[in-house]
Amino acid sequence: MLLLLLSSAAAQAQPKPGAKKAGDFTLAANGKTAAIFASGNDWPGVLRAARDLQADVQRVTTLTPAFSTTKAPSGKEVVLIGTLGKSALIDALVKQKKLDVSGVAGKWEVFVRQVVANPMPGVDRALVIAGSDKRGTIYGIYDISQQIGVSPWYWWADVPVKPQRTLLISAARHTLGEPAVKYRGIFLNDEAPALTGWAKAKFDGINSKMYVHVFELLLRLKGNYLWPAMWGNAFNDDKLSPVLADEYGVVMGTSHHEPMQRAQQEWKRYGHGPWNYQTNDTTLRRFWRQGIRNMGNHESIVTMAMRGDGDEPMSEGSNIALLEKIVTDQRQILAEETHKPADQTPQLWALYKEVQDYYDKGMRVPDDMTLLLCDDNWGNLRKLPKLGDKPRKGGYGIYYHFDYVGGPRSYRWLNTNPLPRVWEQMHLAHENGVNQIWIVNVGDLKPMELPISFFLDYAWNPDNIKANQVAAYTQHWAAQQFGPKYAVDIADIMAKYAKYNGRRKPELISPETYSLATGEWATVVSEYNQLLTRAEVINQQLPAADRDAFYELVLHPVQACANLNEMYYTVALNREAAKTNQPNTNALAEKAKALFAKDAEIKARYHAVAGGKWDHMMDQMHIGYTSWHDERADIMPAVMTLAAGAVATPVPAPAPPAADAYVSLEAEQYTKAINAGPITWQRLPDLGRTAGAVSAYPTNAAPTATPGGSSPHLEYRINLTQAGPVTVSAYLAPTLDFTNTTGLRYAVSLDEEAPQIINLHTGMKPGESNLIWEKAVANDIILKTSQHNVAAAGAHVLKFWRVDPGVVLEKLVVSKGDLPASYLGPPETNAPKATVPATRACYELAACRASMMQAKTTKWSCCKLTLSRS
């Protein structure tokens, strides 16, 4: 029995069982289901989604509700579905004052669900789903589907439904209100070889047969906007694709460098002459005009202006005046072909890469066009509206990345996007008034299930998910896919593997990434293997029906990444051993080769899951990059072997740093937070490479002109054993100067000394040619240092001062001299022992046992856990 009480977009967990309460609507019980009725004059997409609800009830109960658009049903309880102004049935209920549509009528994508008594002759009660517009009604339908236990990922991730005999729906009036962001979407990109190979095998190409599954997923996730795949593909190749997109209710666009609803591939096929408006404007106008004709009346957002052919910058001879003329000419085409003023067709101008420079140098477009601001392709926003800027009619949008082809290294294989960082950056956008378009590059789509869900849910209502609720969101999501029993553990595993992948993209890992000498490499591998053990334990305890989905969503990425890291670690051990002819050198080489071979075996297992449904989806190369772009296949890292009889050289154990050589502090472990005026410090749990982070909010507050005194700062009480000079190293998230001024700043001081102001972005300009930026995004950190003098040994107060908004602190290290090189920095000194709930203890202990067996030890020091009975 399911009693449906959930009401928020962030709380779409598995519904809770419960006894029927007075007024509850019976959707299914005693071998019967309520009939579904809708007006035949409603939007085709609404009627199609209503049939999906019919199918979803059947998936859960094995019973198929009656569905009609002509013959009015009779019975005690029925489901009535319709759109205001399109359904005579719904409009009649409003006119009779039986249906309350206050807060619905005239709104964007709003639905209301309400139980209505005596809605029509022969019907005692109706569960009414009424939408303000086409998508409002569709979202109301899919809201029911989610709450009866059908995941939006039932097809794309093979999430099974849990059988139920009785489905009860609360009679309370229910609505999710209007979305905060008007257009919320995804971009299928960088799709060869994985998505392309899979689609070719399953659908004979990226065509309408594939896209209908994308459209349905997008709507079930309450998204509404799509940039289609464009590597060797054109959306209009299959003439049904745009027709079906419009029928489903999906707003179509084209990528940031494909203007006027035409794919880059279409220019390659049908264009003539150079992609150059100075020399070939007549041909380009003709080409663009056809794009608007193809668009017709389909709901679209038109990308405007132009970049160079092939997603490249325009020629050096291009200038602002020329680009402004291009936009003027394109808008004239829009007006002529749509037979309405240009400002009545939604348009965007993407300030991507060098195009932002044109804007910064003074280029302007009409006020009704949305300015699509962009990240740096690595999840760091480049620009936000300036404080005090006049609002734009077309507003602002964000183009974000979960996947990228480009420098310093392409990352396309698996999910490397920790949700706390996605939250922090998109919260910046929300707090600074960017609410017209949010679109994210999701690559092949398939490995990005969790971050896609989060991105679209957060876009719907950013205020509904606070920084300290991201973990709870992940738990709700895990419960939606696998039920509540293991949700906490599954969520923790998914969060951790994204965190581990985020601190260094798998494609960027090498044998040199982590330190062997400090034990850092061993710790990293142990963390991954503990995660793998936990995932394997859960996999064995899940019902067999859940295991395909669990492998796709949880076990495979953990398994693949644990193996990848152990391979590079083994190569590092091999190379180090070879330097001194150690006897295990050759054995380590053979182990590394076996781990490389195992990577291919893991891929084959993924391709075999669900009866081979996802064959080719993991074809992406990910081992052995020699440049930013892909090699044709994975390349085994070079290993060293020794000839028989090589004489080993004794290796002295490395001397550890003195116990008092440094003090390492995780940012969230501050002693005191000093707030001032509107500025408050917030912990950002689990954000960053090691523990959590801290930042000051709101991010749309003016900079602190003179840090010091009682201005906002954090205090850390530390003990230093010697007087003299020290270095304070600040580890900061690789946030960019989204204010586009002189760089974001913070200040630091010891005790009562004057704060030293430090700029995060000295010498940094986002882009592949800037080594400072490349290092920051590759390492997922900005490391800044300052020099101070300690007057006397003993207790001191280290202060971190807020200067500019958006600075995110992860770690502080105070050191007296050079420390051993490491990637993550010195571990926290005097770290409290981790406490895990008893419900997770068995997984942690199983992982520890696995580590002990691998290390051939009986010591439990590897676990480092304090168990509680919480």
Secondary structure, 3 states (H helix, E strand, C coil): CEEECCCCHHHCCCCECCCCCCCCEEEEECCEECEEEECCCCCHHHHHHHHHHHHHHHHHHCCCCCEECCCCCCEEEEEEEEECCCCHHHHHHHHCCCCCCCCCCCCCCCEEEEEEEEEECCEEEEEEEEECCHHHHHHHHHHHHHHCCCCCCCCCCCCCCCCCCCEEECCCCECCCCCCCCEEEEEECCCCCHHHHHHHHHHCCCCHHHHHHHHHHHHHCCCCEEECCCCCCCHHHCCHHHHHHHHHCCEECCCCCCCCCCCHHHHHHHCCCCCCHHHHHHHHHHHHHHHHHHHCCCCECEECCCCECCCECCCCCCCHHHHHHHHHHHHHHHHHHHCCCHHHCCEEEECCCHHHHHHHCCCCCCCCCEEEEEECCCCCECCCCCCCCCCCCCCEEEEEECCECCCCCCECCCCCCCHHHHHHHHHHHHHCCCCCEEEEEEECCHHHHHHHHHHHHHHHCHHHCCHHHHHHHHHHHHHHHHCCCCHHHHHHHHHHHHHHHHHCCHHHCCCCCCCCCCCHHHHHHHHHHHHHHHHHHHHHHCCHHHHHHHHHHHHHHHHHHHHHHHHHHHHHHHHHHHHCCCCCHHHHHHHHHHHHHHHHHHHHHHHHHHHHCCCCCCCCCCCCCCCCCCCCCCCCCCCCCCCCCCCCCCCCCCCCCCCCCEEEEEHHHCCEEECECCEEEEEECCCCCCCCEEEEECCCCCCCCCCCCCCCEEEEEEEECCCEEEEEEEEECCCCCCCCCCCCEEEEEECCCCCEEEECCCCCCCCCCCHHHHHHHHHCCEEEEEEEEECCCEEEEEEEEECCCCCEEEEEEEECCCCCCCCCCCCCCCCCCEEECHHHHHHHHHHHHHHHHHHCCCCHHHCCEEECCC
